[in-house]
Amino acid sequence: MLTITVLGEELFDESTGEFRSSLNYQLQLEHSLVSISKWESKFEKPFLGDSDKSPEEVLYYIQCMVISSDVPAEVYLHLSNENIMAVNDYINSKMTATWFTETKPSKPSREVITSELVYYWMVALNIPFECQYWHINRLFTLIRVCNEKNQPAKKMTKAELIARNRSLNEQRKAMLGTTG
């Protein structure tokens, strides 16, 4: 979860001759499957993928991410560049300690990923629905782990084994500063 503070605007009160600030708001946001589903239901197009989003679409997605209650609509008009950058950093964060070893470069899938497809994957892999509230990158990692653990073990060819060992040896030599 990400918490950001949206600063209120500073107003001049002519009756007292003083400046006063409107309230600051703490917003709690979650980049989750639920947020993506809300966004897709409004714009009727996939959220995930390479498509550029208009400022209106980005602002609405931030509203979909908010899990704080009773946030006035004008608060979103006061989002600063720092707030937007914090949201982007949060969206792009890995959110897991899991990493994968890539044996061969794989071709990117041409399948369009929508929230309903991700829900299908969750059902097919028996992932509980409470995971729909996780950070989406963490959920995707869990889906990938489930897929890989359900696959039969793949044996490396002799050439792949030699190439992997050569690569590991080169990394170790570089790390230790030796020549072999």
C-alpha positions in Angstrom: 0.0 0.0 0.0 1.2 3.5 -0.8 0.3 6.5 1.4 0.6 10.0 -0.1 -0.2 13.4 1.3 -2.1 15.8 -1.0 -1.5 19.3 0.1 -4.5 21.6 0.2 -4.4 25.0 -1.5 -3.5 28.2 0.3 -6.4 30.8 0.3 -6.5 34.4 1.2 -9.3 35.3 3.6 -10.2 39.0 2.8 -12.3 39.4 6.0 -9.3 38.7 8.3 -6.5 39.6 5.9 -4.8 36.3 6.5 -3.8 33.3 4.4 -5.2 30.0 5.4 -4.7 26.6 4.1 -7.4 24.1 3.2 -7.0 20.6 4.7 -4.2 18.2 3.6 -5.4 14.7 2.7 -3.7 11.4 3.3 -4.6 9.0 0.5 -4.0 5.3 0.8 -3.6 3.6 -2.6 -3.4 0.0 -3.8 -2.3 -1.0 -7.3 -4.3 -4.2 -7.4 -6.5 -6.3 -9.7 -9.5 -4.7 -8.1 -8.3 -1.2 -9.1 -7.6 -2.4 -12.7 -11.0 -4.0 -12.9 -12.7 -0.8 -11.9 -10.7 1.2 -14.5 -11.5 -1.3 -17.3 -15.2 -1.2 -16.5 -15.3 2.5 -17.1 -13.0 2.8 -20.1 -13.9 -0.6 -21.6 -10.3 -1.3 -22.8 -7.4 -3.2 -21.3 -5.4 -1.3 -18.6 -2.3 -3.5 -18.9 -0.2 -3.2 -22.1 1.6 -0.6 -24.1 -1.3 1.8 -24.7 -0.8 5.4 -23.6 -3.3 6.8 -21.3 -4.8 10.2 -21.4 -4.5 12.5 -18.3 -8.2 11.8 -17.6 -7.5 8.0 -17.6 -4.5 8.4 -15.4 -6.4 10.5 -12.9 -9.3 8.1 -12.9 -6.9 5.2 -12.3 -5.5 7.0 -9.2 -9.1 7.3 -8.0 -9.6 3.6 -8.5 -6.5 2.9 -6.5 -7.6 4.9 -3.5 -8.8 2.8 -0.6 -9.3 5.7 1.8 -12.9 6.6 2.4 -14.8 9.8 1.8 -12.2 11.6 -0.3 -13.7 14.8 -1.9 -13.3 15.0 -5.7 -11.4 18.3 -5.5 -8.5 16.5 -3.7 -7.5 14.8 -6.9 -7.1 18.2 -8.6 -4.4 19.1 -6.1 -2.1 16.1 -6.8 1.4 17.4 -7.2 4.1 16.1 -9.6 5.7 14.5 -6.6 2.5 12.7 -5.8 2.2 11.4 -9.4 5.9 10.3 -9.4 5.4 8.4 -6.1 2.3 6.7 -7.6 4.3 5.8 -10.8 7.2 4.4 -8.7 4.8 2.4 -6.7 3.0 1.0 -9.8 6.4 0.0 -11.3 7.8 -1.5 -8.1 8.5 -5.3 -8.1 7.0 -5.9 -4.6 8.5 -9.3 -4.2 11.8 -11.0 -3.4 11.2 -13.7 -5.9 13.3 -13.8 -9.1 13.3 -16.2 -12.0 16.1 -17.7 -14.0 15.6 -17.2 -17.7 16.9 -20.2 -19.6 16.0 -19.0 -23.1 14.6 -15.7 -24.3 10.9 -16.2 -24.7 8.7 -14.5 -27.3 6.3 -12.0 -25.7 2.8 -13.2 -25.8 0.4 -11.4 -28.0 -2.5 -12.2 -25.7 -4.4 -9.2 -24.5 -4.4 -9.3 -20.7 -7.6 -8.0 -19.0 -8.7 -8.2 -15.4 -11.1 -11.1 -16.4 -8.2 -13.1 -17.8 -6.2 -12.6 -14.6 -9.3 -13.7 -12.5 -9.5 -16.8 -14.8 -5.8 -17.5 -14.0 -6.5 -17.2 -10.3 -9.4 -19.7 -10.6 -7.5 -22.1 -12.7 -4.5 -22.1 -10.3 -6.7 -22.1 -7.1 -5.4 -18.8 -6.0 -7.7 -17.3 -3.3 -9.7 -14.3 -4.2 -8.2 -12.2 -1.3 -5.1 -12.0 -3.5 -7.0 -9.6 -5.8 -6.2 -6.9 -3.3 -2.4 -7.5 -3.5 -0.1 -5.3 -5.6 -0.6 -6.5 -9.1 3.1 -7.3 -9.7 3.1 -9.5 -6.7 0.0 -11.3 -7.9 1.6 -11.8 -11.3 4.7 -13.3 -9.6 2.5 -15.7 -7.7 0.7 -16.7 -10.9 4.1 -17.3 -12.6 5.4 -19.3 -9.7 2.2 -21.5 -9.7 2.6 -22.0 -13.5 6.3 -23.0 -13.2 5.7 -25.3 -10.3 2.9 -27.0 -12.2 5.2 -27.7 -15.2 7.2 -30.9 -15.5 10.8 -30.5 -14.7 12.8 -29.5 -17.8 16.2 -31.1 -18.3 19.0 -29.0 -19.7 20.8 -30.1 -22.8 24.5 -30.6 -22.5 25.2 -27.4 -24.4 22.8 -25.4 -22.2 24.5 -26.8 -19.1 28.0 -25.9 -20.4 26.8 -22.4 -21.3 25.2 -21.9 -17.9 28.3 -23.0 -16.1 30.5 -20.9 -18.3 28.3 -17.8 -17.5 28.4 -18.6 -13.7 32.2 -19.0 -13.8 32.6 -15.7 -15.7 30.4 -13.9 -13.1 32.3 -15.4 -10.2 35.7 -14.4 -11.8 34.5 -10.9 -12.3 33.1 -10.7 -8.8 36.3 -12.0 -7.2 38.6 -10.2 -9.6 40.5 -13.4 -10.6 41.5 -14.8 -13.9 40.5 -18.4 -13.2 
